[in-house]
């Protein structure tokens, strides 16, 4: 009888500890993206080495991030980098050499992915390329 | 012949990961069938496990990443009888983990998480009984975060190559054996209650196995073939424990069938076991167990 009582207590304890509460709510607005090497509206010139440097953080694990630089007028990708990660905070440091000879507007998109369901935080920066 | 064996109080330790759909699921191990006529033993064990994983891309339009994970563990372990009713087990693993993708191969090696387990004898048929004998053991233990976080495995799928979990875990274990002179059946259950580390909490783990065995003895030699089935279940991980954010891509179950043999000669024991998965659904089906085998040497004193 004593053994049965102990067994019951253990089973109840295991059942209780196996309950899993789930409050998951994606909060893409809590993704903080800081681009330290560039500012909005910055001019870059042909043959310039453009450093894409900064930090992404979230209140939980990030699942990945991407860095995409586009020719805004042609909607053409000039540079793209994708990284799968599982940290709350990641630093990035990449570069792109400007080979454009025309004056054109560029768009830098930094995206922090917070799950596998397409939830993410995005920071955009407008740049101007000049010969 | 006074020869009572204690079977497989299956103790479980884990090399889980903070990557939701990566390989490296649970690392379960059995103590095997241990003769009780010596009070203490020390042993060395080698274990190999392999998995294939698919990591769906988080980026729209990008392909999934495939990888294979190989885990090799060399472990020093032992048992000390504190009294007639209490046994202490200790485990100190060293791990070599490797992950191969289409474009890279990463290896991490280092000490794993050490564990301590105390098992008490709840029911034991006296040696004077000649027919069916029963042995019921139950106990608890802890797994300490003794492994070092390896900095080369902090990105992407490589996270699951870490040699430890970083958390203190509580282990509950029970083991029941019924046997006669030539054969027996063992049932073991273990449950691991994890605690959070850096706000990440691995899901609790449940493991249950049933093993049938035969027993042959000639002179100083004894042979014990065995066959069994095991079911391992892992609950979901919390990737933000303070907020109770459950990661439903983690957790799942794997069921193995296994075959093994143990050989004893005087104070020396040799044990080996091979297991293949029969059913599994881990990390939403993205992780497939391939095979698992172990071999170990024991010295009784």
Contacts between the chains, C-beta under 8 A, distances in Angstrom:
chain1	res1	chain2	res2	distance
A	3	B	122	6.7
A	3	B	123	7.8
A	10	B	172	6.8
A	10	B	174	8.0
A	14	B	172	7.1
A	14	B	191	5.3
A	14	B	206	7.7
A	17	B	193	5.4
A	17	B	204	6.0
A	18	B	204	6.0
A	18	B	206	7.7
A	18	B	235	6.3
A	20	B	203	7.5
A	20	B	235	5.9
A	20	B	236	6.0
A	20	B	246	5.8
A	21	B	244	4.7
A	21	B	246	7.5
A	22	B	244	6.5
A	22	B	245	7.5
A	22	B	246	3.9
A	22	B	248	7.7
A	23	B	243	5.9
A	23	B	244	4.3
A	23	B	245	6.4
A	23	B	246	7.9
A	24	B	243	8.0
A	24	B	244	7.8
A	24	B	245	4.3
A	24	B	246	5.7
A	24	B	247	7.8
A	24	B	248	8.0
A	25	B	245	7.9
A	59	B	240	6.7
A	59	B	243	7.6
A	60	B	199	7.7
A	60	B	239	5.3
A	60	B	240	3.8
A	60	B	243	7.3
A	60	B	245	5.8
A	61	B	18	7.0
A	61	B	200	7.4
A	61	B	239	4.7
A	61	B	240	7.6
A	63	B	20	7.5
A	63	B	58	4.7
A	64	B	57	7.9
A	64	B	58	4.2
A	64	B	59	6.5
A	66	B	59	6.0
A	82	B	59	5.3
A	82	B	62	6.4
A	83	B	155	7.1
A	83	B	156	7.3
A	84	B	55	7.1
A	84	B	57	7.6
A	84	B	58	6.7
A	84	B	65	7.0
A	84	B	155	7.4
A	84	B	156	4.1
A	84	B	157	6.8
A	85	B	155	5.4
A	85	B	156	6.0
A	86	B	18	5.5
A	86	B	19	5.1
A	86	B	20	7.7
A	86	B	155	7.7
A	86	B	156	7.2
A	86	B	159	5.1
A	87	B	154	6.6
A	87	B	155	7.7
A	113	B	58	4.2
A	113	B	59	7.0
A	115	B	58	7.6
A	116	B	20	7.3
A	116	B	21	7.6
A	116	B	56	6.1
A	116	B	58	5.6
A	116	B	249	6.3
A	118	B	60	6.9
